[in-house]
Amino acid sequence: MHVSLTPELEARIKAKVDSGLYNNASEVVREALRFVETHEEWVNELKLARLREQLQEGILPLNQGQGIRVDSKAGLDRLFDDIKTG
């Protein structure tokens, strides 16, 4: 398997190896993958919480009557055109 990394990521991996905590780059990558797997549920919960916050931010103006009613595909197309043209 071949993995392409940015120069910044390569430097970070090299720094971990140079610190003496890891013997080689493969150990750093394996540890990172273990961390991701261990914390994946937590990260997903954080993402979901942020998405819920953003949803509430979007709903608030609608609840205050500040929304735009779109009743047809043509109306939706016009709305998107207006958004595109600014």
KAHU-V166055 format. One record per backbone hydrogen bond with DSSP energy under -0.5 kcal/mol. NH is the residue of the N-H (numbers start at 1). CO is the residue of the C=O. If there is no record, write none. Layout:
nh	co
NH	CO
NH	CO
//
This chain:
nh	co
10	6
11	7
12	8
13	9
14	10
15	11
16	12
17	13
18	14
19	15
20	17
21	16
22	16
28	24
29	25
30	26
31	27
32	28
33	29
34	30
35	31
36	32
37	33
38	34
39	35
40	36
43	39
44	40
45	41
46	42
47	43
48	44
49	45
50	46
51	47
52	48
53	49
54	50
55	51
56	52
57	53
58	54
59	55
60	56
61	57
62	58
63	59
64	60
65	62
66	61
76	72
77	73
78	74
79	75
80	76
81	77
82	78
83	79
84	80
85	81
86	82
//
